Amino acid sequence: MSRRVKRPLRPAGDRPKGARPYRGSSAERPPAHRPGGKPGARLSASPPRAAKPVAPEPEKVAAELPLPTKVQTVVVTADENNMRVDRFLEARFPGLSFSHIQRIVRKGELRVNGKRADSKDRLEEGQTVRIPPLRLDAPKGTGPLSEAATKTLQALKEMTLYEDADVVVLNKPAGLAVQGGSGITRNVDQMLEVMRDAKGQKPRLVHRLDRETSGCLLVAKTRFAATALTGSFRHRSARKIYWALVAGVPKPKQGRISTYLAKEESEEDSIMRVAKHGDEGASHAVTYYAVVETSAQKLAWVSLKPVTGRTHQLRAHMAHIDHAIVGDPKYFNKENWDLPGGLQNRLHLLARRLVIPHPRGGVIDVSAPLPPHMLQSWNLLGLEHDRFDPIENAPEE
């Protein structure tokens, strides 16, 4: 896909609080991508044909480690530099359960350079890691799958939008959690257990989606791919586009939302609130939005491009400019607002498109179709699925 020249910003004019416009043109559809592509299409720009990844080289496999029945101290190698603590343990000890990793980290039994660590902390080459005695499950991926595991594998295959030796892009359905938590009995991370290879290595989640958000979810099948893809997200070379149905019509119709967001905890729930620079836990968040089509000035189909990747960023940002996403149980803040007849009261947010460099060359460019409840809404409101998506012209920063 060709890179577009960034255009200057327009004067602010009439804008919602926290948003400013950007200039975009809908005169011509980009030739490489049709936003309303048919559901089930594997790639929107066929990157494997244009830049076919080279055949994977054999991955360097660490010598099989003995069963860790006593405390041991290991040194982080160059290959393990920048790995998360939980991924480090998974790689060193295939078969170690997610719950066991969380337990030893939470209790402080695992130490990095003598200090407590969080499972999301990233390690540096040369650091020492104290590892307590571990309880390893038998490596999975060897032998026939059970009937339940076979059904899970089939469910994953039906979700698959793209797959090669290193990467899988899933079309996560709304309502399916990405990871485990309180009250969650089934999640994508758990389902990936059935895809362990002969060495016991399980595919790794590269990013996350909210439970009620559907669409493109990236999974790395190899440690090499996980490191490369995680780096692309960290360096913001991954491009994500979301579609949403919101209350009202944002003005201007194309804009930039820039705020600080911080988590606000309560006894029953936690949400992200708009905060001030310098507030404890506040992180900068930037989102570009563009109105694609409207329905009687009551609803708008918007396309969203998050520059940063904060928790609930899009949901909090749209509520902040007074155009909350339809069906959002946490952030919909419109009083005396009635849901139009026929529309389901479910979160209308889709991770529509993901564009990211492939770890072995070329570009992965995948689009997900509208989930059933959003497709129903689009049909009822007469929204045209294949309209030009003006977010294409939004800046990349």
Salt bridges, closest charged atoms under 4 A:
GLU80 OE2 - ARG92 NE 2.78
ASP86 OD2 - ARG84 NH2 2.63
GLU90 OE1 - ARG87 NH1 3.53
GLU109 OE2 - ARG103 NH1 3.94
GLU147 OE2 - LYS151 NZ 3.78
GLU163 OE1 - LYS157 NZ 3.36
GLU163 OE2 - LYS221 NZ 2.95
ASP164 OD2 - HIS358 NE2 2.60
ASP166 OD2 - ARG360 NE 2.68
ASP189 OD1 - LYS202 NZ 3.18
GLU193 OE1 - LYS140 NZ 3.83
GLU193 OE1 - ARG196 NE 2.66
GLU193 OE2 - LYS202 NZ 3.63
ASP210 OD1 - HIS312 NE2 3.77
ASP210 OD2 - ARG315 NH1 2.95
GLU264 OE2 - ARG273 NE 3.59
ASP269 OD1 - LYS330 NZ 2.50
GLU293 OE1 - ARG387 NE 3.88
ASP322 OD2 - LYS334 NZ 3.42
ASP328 OD1 - ARG315 NH2 2.76
ASP365 OD2 - ARG353 NH2 2.84
ASP386 OD2 - ARG34 NH2 2.99
GLU392 OE1 - ARG239 NH2 3.08
GLU392 OE2 - ARG353 NH1 2.75
GLU396 OE2 - ARG239 NE 3.43
GLU396 OE2 - LYS305 NZ 3.26
GLU397 OE2 - LYS6 NZ 3.23
